[in-house]
Every structure is written in C-alpha cells, then in structure tokens.
Amino acid sequence: MFSLFPVLLLALAAQASVLTLQSPRFTVTDSTGSQLRSEPVSLAHKASTPVQLGAKDTLKLTFQIVDKDSGKGVQPHQTFLRFYDEKTNEEGIQPVRVTPGGKAKFELNPSRPPLSLPPTPNSDPIKVTLIIGSPLYDPFSIELFDLVLPLSQPAPEHPLEATFHPLPEIKHTFRPEHKSPPRFISAVSAALVLAPWAVLLGMWSQVAPLPARLFSPSILPFILSLGAFEVLLFWYWVDLKLGQVLLYGAVLTIPTVFAGKQALSSIGDKRIGRK
C-alpha cells in the first residue's frame, strides 16, 4: 500500500500540470515580404480587429508551448488549429508541427490553401482557435483571432446531401375499428345458417331406415370407438398438438380394429342365418 502512494502523488501532480504559450505572435506579410501587420497574441482575449489576408499575403503564426510551472518547453501529443465559420458551420482542423522544445510555426497562404481550410464564399470572418492536448497535462484551448480570407467557391454539395435532411412525417391511415352487429341480428343470421341443416336432418329421419341392431353388444363397441375418434379430432382442434393426436389415435386404433372385426362378423352371421 505504501509503495503505491508516490505513484498516486505523481498522477495527481501530472493532472494538475498546466500548459501555456510563450511569445505567441502573428505576422501578415505581402508578396514582397513587407510586413502589413504584426502583433502579439493575448492569452486573455482574442484580437479585437480581425486579421485581413489578401490573395497573395502570408499569415505566419509562431509560439512556444511551455509548462506553466517550470517554464520548460513541452512537445504535446496533439496540436491543432481550428478554422470555423459560424455562418456556414464549415470547419477545418489543421495539425501543427511542434519541436521537442515546444516551438511551433504555422504559415497560411491563400494562394496555396491547405485542404483543411473551409471555403469562404462570403466575407464573414472565420474563428481561429488553438487546441493542445496531452495526457500529462490539462487540455488547453484558446481563441486567437478572427480571420478574413479572400472569397472562394462554396463547398460542393455531396451527392447524398439530400438523404440526411429531415423527411416529411409519415402519417399512417388506419381503417376504422370493426363494429359488431347487434346480438339480435347475429342470432337471426345464425338461425338462418342452421335452418337448412335442421330441415335436412328432419327429412333424413323420415326416409332413412332405422338400424335394428345398432346398440347390440357386438356392434355398440365399434360405434363407441368411432365416436372416440370424432371426440379426439375435436379435442385436437381445441387444444391438442399433432404429436399427441397421433399417439392417442394409435392407441384407439387397436380396440377399433377388433371391435370392427367383431361387428362385421356379427352382421355376417346374422345374414347367413337369415338365408
């Protein structure tokens, strides 16, 4: 436990370390090398006047990144310049090379703009921000100045640009809820459907011959086994699964076969006796 204490102290100290800039300055020169503007960069607030850059001018930004406590130069892991246009929401991130001693220099020439520079189709200034990141120090970010660049072509529209815009709201149209008819109408309809069957059964009872030995001991088991099959099919429709129906049906087949054989033998003997 005591061996971890110095490591924790070192980690806390590293997190508490802060970076700062030493001698930050920007300079604007024309095509002949003459200085048009040269000012130090304030760490408290950005320059009040935007930096104007012509088509053949050059912007040079120099600074040194140092440890605020020790004053020694530091080479952070990441150093970027962010160019952001508030009106078009276009932005560009430009990496800045830093030496092991913490010194950095960046030059911008509108005639040879870097790919990270956003387009400037209007005369609105773009914000220039310095962003520094290192796992050993707290993040550091500072707005340097506003930059006015020469007019350029607007950013080309991506072929899939229209795909990422909000689409019209999808409105679903549902059919109105089905209304059941009154119970009286349903009862009358059911009676009309069942009436032909009632008439058919009544007429069939008048013309069909009555079985004389249907309930005799030799035929009744076969009739009951057939009724059991009908009950099984109805039970399958209500609750049973196919595997259960096959199992129960196989069990009922055995007594049905013997009962049917007995019934047929009884009917055959009866006919022979009559002859």
Secondary structure, 3 states (H helix, E strand, C coil): CHHHHHHHHHHHHHHHCCEEEEEEEEEEECCCCCEEEEEECCCCCCCCCCEECCCCCEEEEEEEEEECCCCCECCCCEEEEEEEECCCCEEEEEECCECCCCEEEEEECCCCCCCCCCCCCCCCCEEEEEEEECCCCCCEEEEEEEEECCCCCCCCCCCCHHHHCCCCCCCCCCCCCCCCCCHHHHHHHHHHHHHHHHHHHHHHHHHCCCCCCCCCCCCHHHHHHHHHHHHHHHHHHHCCCHHHHHHHHHHHHHHHHHHHHHHHHHHHHHHHHHC
